Amino acid sequence: MKKSILLLFSILMLSSCNKFQEHVTTDFQDNRWISDKWQDYTVVIPADQKAATVNVFFSHIYEPGYDEIPVSVKIKSPDGKDETINTKILLKDKNGKNLSDCAGDVCDCITTIKTDFPLKKGTYIFSLKNNVKQPFLPNALVAGIKINA
């Protein structure tokens, strides 16, 4: 009986040490990411996080026909404050080397937009849109926000 209680206590302690992680995405119909359309992701932060990293996740078809994507990310915190970050998702470096992680014809790219970001307990709304000048970005499979704390 003592061993069972000790084992249960150990499991509970180890699981309570897990850090918070959230990954929210949107799939694109016909592999087209419509331009200037905000995608909203609601994320509930279960406890204060002292140093989170906020990333943009993008999945695309191998050799999509572009090397970077201008994007905007809005963060609305539980206290109602808004922050907008404009950045680029880089698919290749300046030497033409692929920065995405590819498996066959599907590639994933993660772009860090904020580090050491304190998140208070509560509900956040992360919004994402691409800022390309065309009506849509072709060869796009999935985009979203990934948070690690």
C-alpha positions in Angstrom: 0.0 0.0 0.0 2.8 2.4 0.9 4.5 1.7 -2.5 1.2 2.5 -4.3 0.8 5.8 -2.5 4.4 6.7 -3.2 4.1 5.8 -6.9 0.9 7.9 -7.2 2.5 10.8 -5.4 5.6 10.6 -7.7 3.4 10.6 -10.8 1.4 13.6 -9.6 4.6 15.5 -8.8 6.1 14.8 -12.2 3.0 15.7 -14.1 2.7 19.0 -12.1 6.1 19.9 -13.4 5.0 19.9 -17.0 5.2 23.2 -18.7 2.3 24.8 -20.5 2.2 24.3 -24.3 -0.6 25.2 -26.8 -0.8 24.7 -30.5 -3.8 26.1 -32.4 -4.1 26.0 -36.2 -6.3 26.6 -39.2 -6.4 24.3 -42.2 -6.8 26.0 -45.6 -9.3 25.0 -48.2 -7.8 24.3 -51.6 -4.3 25.1 -50.0 -5.0 28.8 -50.2 -4.4 31.2 -47.3 -6.8 34.1 -47.9 -5.0 37.5 -47.6 -6.0 40.1 -45.1 -8.4 37.7 -43.3 -7.7 37.5 -39.6 -7.7 34.0 -38.0 -8.6 34.1 -34.3 -7.3 31.6 -31.8 -8.5 31.6 -28.2 -6.0 30.2 -25.7 -6.7 29.7 -22.1 -3.6 30.1 -19.9 -4.2 27.9 -16.8 -1.6 29.6 -14.6 0.8 32.6 -14.8 3.7 31.9 -17.1 6.9 33.9 -16.5 8.7 33.3 -19.7 6.7 32.0 -22.7 7.7 31.9 -26.3 5.1 32.7 -28.9 5.6 31.3 -32.4 3.9 31.4 -35.7 3.5 27.9 -37.2 3.2 27.5 -41.0 2.9 24.3 -43.0 3.3 24.4 -46.8 3.9 22.3 -49.9 7.5 21.7 -50.7 8.9 24.5 -52.9 5.8 26.7 -52.7 7.0 29.4 -55.0 7.9 32.1 -52.4 10.6 32.4 -49.8 9.0 34.7 -47.2 5.5 35.7 -46.0 4.7 39.0 -44.4 2.4 38.4 -41.4 0.7 40.3 -38.6 0.0 38.8 -35.2 -2.4 40.5 -32.7 -2.3 39.5 -29.0 -5.2 40.5 -26.8 -4.5 39.8 -23.2 -7.1 39.0 -20.5 -6.9 42.6 -19.2 -8.0 43.9 -22.7 -4.6 45.2 -23.9 -3.8 44.7 -27.5 -0.4 44.3 -29.2 0.3 43.9 -32.9 3.5 42.4 -34.2 4.5 42.6 -37.9 7.1 40.1 -39.1 8.0 37.7 -41.8 7.9 33.9 -42.0 11.2 33.0 -43.7 11.1 29.8 -45.7 14.6 30.2 -47.0 17.8 31.9 -45.8 19.7 34.5 -47.9 21.7 31.7 -49.5 18.5 29.8 -50.6 18.8 27.1 -48.0 15.4 25.7 -46.9 14.5 26.7 -43.3 11.4 24.5 -43.1 11.4 21.0 -41.8 10.2 18.8 -44.7 9.0 15.3 -44.8 8.2 14.4 -48.4 6.1 17.2 -50.0 4.9 18.7 -46.7 7.1 21.3 -44.9 6.7 22.9 -41.5 8.2 26.2 -40.5 8.2 27.8 -37.0 8.9 31.5 -36.6 9.5 33.0 -33.2 7.8 36.3 -32.7 8.1 36.8 -28.9 10.4 35.3 -26.3 10.5 35.7 -22.5 6.9 36.8 -22.7 5.1 36.8 -19.4 1.5 35.4 -19.7 -1.0 36.0 -17.0 -3.6 33.4 -16.1 -6.7 33.9 -18.3 -8.0 33.9 -21.8 -5.9 35.4 -24.6 -7.0 35.9 -28.2 -4.2 35.5 -30.8 -5.0 36.7 -34.3 -3.0 36.0 -37.4 -3.2 37.1 -41.0 -0.8 37.2 -44.0 -0.1 40.5 -45.7 0.7 39.4 -49.2 -0.5 41.6 -52.0 -2.3 38.8 -53.8 -5.9 37.7 -52.9 -4.4 34.5 -51.4 -1.2 32.7 -50.7 -1.0 29.5 -52.7 0.4 26.1 -51.5 -0.4 26.8 -47.9 -1.6 23.9 -45.8 -1.9 25.2 -42.2 -1.1 28.3 -40.1 -1.4 29.0 -36.5 0.1 30.0 -33.1 2.3 27.8 -31.0 3.0 28.8 -27.4 5.7 27.2 -25.2 6.3 28.1 -21.6 
